[in-house]
Every structure is written in C-alpha cells, then in structure tokens.
Amino acid sequence: MIRKKLIAGNWKMNKTSGEATNLVSDLVAAVGRSSDVDIVVCPSFTSLESVGKALDGSSVKLGAQNMHPARSGAYTGEVSAEMLRSLFASFVILGHSERRTYFGDTDAFVNEKVLAALKSELKPILCVGETLAERESGSTLKVVQTQLEAGLEGVTKEQAANLVIAYEPVWAIGTGKVATTDQAQEVHAFIRELLGKLFGAAIGNKLRILYGGSMEPANAAELLAEPDIDGGLIGGGALEARSFVDLVKAASASN
C-alpha cells in the first residue's frame, strides 16, 4: 500500500512567537504548496495562534505538542483539545518520551489523552520507544508493545484511521545517535504487525509510522526508503528552515 509520507516538526520549548512566525513563513515559501508529502509543524502553545495564521492558505498543517484529556476545569497550566481545535490545530503529539520522563506521563494517562484527542477530531501522533538500558537488555519490542497497546486501549477501528504512530528510540533523541536502518525498520515492521492485530490488516497497512530518533538530511533518504518508515518526527532539524525543507524534499523523493 502506498502511504503518503509525513514530516512533522516538534519544536519543543523553542522559539518565541515572533521567531516561530519567521520560521514558518520561510517554510511556507519553500514547501507550502507541497501535495506529495504531508507536513505538520508543532510549535509551543504560545506560538500556536501566530503560526496558525502564518500557515493559512498553505498545505502545512498545525499541530500541538501535548494536551490534557479533560475538556475544561481546574488544571492550572494545561490546555484542552477544544482549545487546540479553536486555533485550527489538526494534530497533537502525545506520549513523547520527554513527557513520560520529565513529567510522569504514564501509559494510562497517555491513553486518556489519545481518546480525548480522537473524540475532538484531533489526530494523535502517539510516541513509543525504548531507553538505552531497555535496548541493551533486549526489551525493545516488549516495551514498544506495552506502550502501544496501553496507549491505544479503547480506540475503535473507525477512530484508528486517524492515528499516527512515532517510534522514537529514547537513546537517539537529541543525541546525534541514530538507530541503524535495520534497527529502525525492524521496530516499525513490528509496530505495523501489532496495529494489524489490534485493528485489522487493512488499517495496519494504512497507518503511518514515523521515525523519531535524530532523522536529519544526511540519513533521511536511507531511512525513508524502508518499507515501514513513513516519515519523521523531527526535533532539532525542524528548528531551521533549510534542514526541515531538505527533509521534506527527501520524503518527496522517496515516494
């Protein structure tokens, strides 16, 4: 099955609103009419509105980096799916390893967010992946399976069509280390097989699985040539227009 490649930029806690607008303006000028690759940018909450306006009329989609599962209430510092939708966000990153590590997001809490996002017609980019200790102990597939099955608990087949999965080996995030192409493909293929068991082969073959461990222009073509790697969740490489555009071009060339 041909799956359109997806390149998503996770800007993390970087860029003021003004800086974010400048960056996205450069992206729109370079790839804002792309139709053969789906492009998503995920700025910090303070920049969502200004970036959304700068994206207006382009093919680049707006995403957020996190959300709370409740619709509203006494959750100081949090943001709901409804708030994100009001700014025309269409994607949201959930379960990122930094949220799990620094902020204590459990599989169960990530699952609440996934269900709330889908209910509000936001497309979750659900992140799963192992630490270095887990890889070295041979637990990679077990960890990924646990996170995936728990994170998708209660998701229906109909809802599953709106999912994106990101495999992010935690040891390769922001470290410059990259899983070998074979290592990445092995886990992506395992995830696709699991998705097929959960939702049926047709949906499993349709869903996009992104690689999220230090993909950059130098290694993108090799990774994106693999049959089960459908794009990238990009951190550092998304903070500079030229490198992000190069990744979009690599994805386009791999179609």
C-alpha positions as CSV (number, residue, x, y, z in Angstrom):
1,M,0.0,0.0,0.0
2,I,1.2,3.5,-0.9
3,R,1.2,5.7,2.2
4,K,1.9,9.4,1.8
5,K,5.0,10.4,3.7
6,L,4.5,12.7,6.7
7,I,7.2,15.0,8.1
8,A,6.3,16.6,11.4
9,G,8.4,19.2,13.3
10,N,8.4,19.1,17.1
11,W,9.8,22.5,18.1
12,K,9.8,21.6,21.8
13,M,10.4,24.6,24.1
14,N,12.0,26.7,21.4
15,K,11.1,29.9,19.5
16,T,9.2,33.0,20.7
17,S,6.0,33.8,18.8
18,G,7.9,36.2,16.5
19,E,10.7,33.7,15.8
20,A,8.1,31.0,15.2
21,T,6.3,33.1,12.7
22,N,9.5,33.9,10.8
23,L,10.4,30.2,10.7
24,V,7.0,29.1,9.4
25,S,6.9,31.9,6.9
26,D,10.2,30.6,5.4
27,L,8.7,27.0,5.4
28,V,5.5,28.1,3.7
29,A,7.5,30.0,1.0
30,A,9.6,26.8,0.3
31,V,7.2,23.9,0.7
32,G,3.8,25.5,1.4
33,R,2.3,24.1,-1.8
34,S,3.6,20.6,-1.4
35,S,1.0,17.9,-2.1
36,D,3.0,14.7,-2.3
37,V,4.2,14.9,1.4
38,D,2.1,15.8,4.4
39,I,3.8,18.5,6.6
40,V,3.0,19.3,10.2
41,V,4.6,21.9,12.5
42,C,4.2,21.7,16.3
43,P,5.2,24.9,18.0
44,S,4.9,25.7,21.7
45,F,1.5,26.7,23.0
46,T,2.4,30.4,23.0
47,S,3.0,30.3,19.2
48,L,0.1,28.2,18.1
49,E,-2.1,31.1,17.1
50,S,0.5,33.2,15.3
51,V,1.9,30.1,13.5
52,G,-1.7,29.0,12.6
53,K,-2.3,32.4,10.9
54,A,1.0,32.2,9.1
55,L,0.0,28.8,7.7
56,D,-3.4,29.9,6.5
57,G,-3.8,29.1,2.8
58,S,-0.8,26.7,2.7
59,S,-0.8,22.9,2.7
60,V,1.2,22.8,6.0
61,K,-0.8,21.6,9.0
62,L,-0.7,22.9,12.6
63,G,0.0,20.5,15.5
64,A,0.4,20.9,19.2
65,Q,3.0,19.2,21.5
66,N,0.7,18.0,24.2
67,M,-2.8,18.3,25.7
68,H,-4.9,17.5,28.8
69,P,-7.6,14.9,28.5
70,A,-10.3,17.0,30.3
71,R,-12.5,19.4,28.3
72,S,-12.0,22.1,30.9
73,G,-11.5,22.6,34.6
74,A,-9.1,23.3,37.4
75,Y,-5.9,22.1,35.7
76,T,-3.6,25.1,36.0
77,G,-1.1,25.3,33.2
78,E,-2.9,22.8,30.9
79,V,-4.6,23.0,27.5
80,S,-7.6,21.1,26.2
81,A,-8.3,19.6,22.9
82,E,-11.1,22.1,22.4
83,M,-8.7,25.0,22.9
84,L,-6.3,23.4,20.3
85,R,-9.2,22.9,17.8
86,S,-10.3,26.5,18.2
87,L,-6.8,27.5,16.9
88,F,-7.3,25.1,13.9
89,A,-4.7,22.6,15.1
90,S,-5.3,19.2,13.5
91,F,-2.5,17.1,15.1
92,V,-1.2,16.6,18.6
93,I,1.9,14.8,19.9
94,L,1.1,12.5,22.8
95,G,3.3,10.3,24.9
96,H,6.6,11.9,23.9
97,S,9.4,10.4,25.9
98,E,10.2,13.8,27.4
99,R,6.6,14.0,28.7
100,R,7.0,10.4,30.1
101,T,10.4,11.1,31.6
102,Y,10.2,14.6,32.9
103,F,6.5,15.0,33.7
104,G,5.5,11.5,34.7
105,D,3.0,10.8,31.9
106,T,2.0,7.1,32.3
107,D,0.7,4.8,29.6
108,A,-2.8,5.2,31.2
109,F,-2.6,9.0,31.2
110,V,-1.4,9.0,27.6
111,N,-4.3,6.7,26.7
112,E,-6.8,9.2,28.2
113,K,-5.2,11.9,26.0
114,V,-5.4,9.8,22.9
115,L,-9.1,9.0,23.5
116,A,-9.9,12.7,24.2
117,A,-8.0,13.8,21.1
118,L,-9.8,11.4,18.8
119,K,-13.1,12.4,20.3
120,S,-12.3,16.1,19.4
121,E,-11.2,15.1,15.9
122,L,-7.5,15.8,16.6
123,K,-5.1,13.3,15.0
124,P,-2.8,11.9,17.7
125,I,0.9,11.3,16.9
126,L,1.4,8.7,19.6
127,C,5.1,8.2,20.5
128,V,6.5,4.9,21.7
129,G,10.1,3.9,22.2
130,E,12.7,2.3,24.5
131,T,15.6,3.7,26.6
132,L,19.2,2.7,26.1
133,A,19.0,0.4,29.1
134,E,15.9,-1.3,27.7
135,R,17.5,-1.8,24.3
136,E,20.7,-3.2,25.8
137,S,18.7,-5.6,27.8
138,G,16.8,-6.9,24.8
139,S,13.5,-5.4,25.8
140,T,12.8,-3.1,22.9
141,L,9.9,-4.9,21.3
142,K,8.3,-5.7,24.7
143,V,8.5,-2.0,25.8
144,V,7.1,-0.8,22.4
145,Q,4.3,-3.4,22.6
146,T,3.3,-2.4,26.2
147,Q,3.3,1.3,25.3
148,L,1.4,0.8,22.1
149,E,-1.3,-1.5,23.4
150,A,-1.8,0.6,26.6
151,G,-1.9,3.9,24.7
152,L,-4.5,2.6,22.2
153,E,-6.8,0.9,24.8
154,G,-10.4,1.6,23.8
155,V,-9.6,3.1,20.4
156,T,-12.2,1.8,17.8
157,K,-11.3,0.6,14.3
158,E,-13.1,3.7,13.0
159,Q,-11.0,6.0,15.2
160,A,-7.8,4.2,14.5
161,A,-7.8,5.5,10.9
162,N,-6.9,8.9,12.3
163,L,-3.8,7.7,14.2
164,V,-0.1,8.4,13.5
165,I,2.5,6.4,15.4
166,A,6.0,7.7,16.0
167,Y,8.8,5.3,17.0
168,E,11.4,7.2,19.0
169,P,14.3,5.3,20.4
170,V,14.8,7.4,23.5
171,W,18.6,7.0,23.3
172,A,18.6,8.6,19.9
173,I,16.7,11.8,20.7
174,G,18.9,14.9,20.5
175,T,22.0,12.8,21.0
176,G,23.1,12.5,17.4
177,K,22.9,8.7,17.7
178,V,20.6,7.1,15.2
179,A,19.2,3.6,15.1
180,T,20.6,1.7,12.2
181,T,18.3,1.5,9.2
182,D,17.8,-2.2,10.0
183,Q,17.1,-1.5,13.7
184,A,14.5,1.2,12.8
185,Q,12.8,-0.9,10.1
186,E,12.6,-3.9,12.5
187,V,10.7,-1.9,15.1
188,H,8.5,-0.2,12.5
189,A,7.5,-3.6,11.0
190,F,6.8,-4.9,14.5
191,I,4.5,-1.9,15.2
192,R,2.7,-2.4,11.9
193,E,2.1,-6.0,12.7
194,L,0.8,-5.1,16.1
195,L,-1.5,-2.5,14.6
196,G,-2.8,-5.1,12.3
197,K,-3.6,-7.4,15.2
198,L,-5.4,-4.6,17.1
199,F,-7.4,-3.1,14.2
200,G,-7.2,-5.4,11.3
201,A,-4.6,-5.7,8.5
202,A,-6.3,-3.1,6.3
203,I,-5.9,-0.4,8.9
204,G,-2.5,-1.6,10.0
205,N,-1.2,-1.3,6.4
206,K,-2.8,2.2,6.1
207,L,-1.5,3.9,9.2
208,R,1.7,5.9,9.0
209,I,4.6,5.1,11.4
210,L,7.2,7.9,11.8
211,Y,10.8,7.6,12.9
212,G,11.6,10.0,15.7
213,G,15.3,9.5,16.6
214,S,17.6,12.2,15.1
215,M,16.5,12.0,11.5
216,E,18.4,14.6,9.5
217,P,19.0,15.3,5.8
218,A,22.2,13.1,5.8
219,N,20.4,9.9,6.9
220,A,16.8,10.7,5.8
221,A,16.9,9.1,2.3
222,E,18.2,5.7,3.7
223,L,15.6,5.6,6.5
224,L,12.7,6.7,4.3
225,A,13.5,4.0,1.7
226,E,12.5,1.3,4.2
227,P,9.1,-0.2,3.6
228,D,7.6,0.6,7.0
229,I,9.1,4.0,7.7
230,D,6.5,6.6,6.5
231,G,8.2,9.8,7.6
232,G,9.8,11.5,10.5
233,L,9.0,13.3,13.8
234,I,11.8,15.9,13.7
235,G,13.3,17.7,16.7
236,G,16.4,19.7,16.2
237,G,16.2,19.5,12.4
238,A,12.8,21.3,12.5
239,L,14.2,24.5,14.1
240,E,16.0,25.7,11.0
241,A,14.1,26.1,7.7
242,R,16.8,24.7,5.4
243,S,17.2,21.4,7.2
244,F,13.4,20.9,7.6
245,V,12.8,21.7,3.9
246,D,15.6,19.2,3.0
247,L,13.8,16.5,5.0
248,V,10.5,17.3,3.2
249,K,12.4,17.0,-0.1
250,A,13.9,13.7,0.9
251,A,10.4,12.4,1.8
252,S,9.1,13.6,-1.6
253,A,11.9,11.9,-3.4
254,S,11.2,8.6,-1.6
255,N,7.6,8.4,-2.7
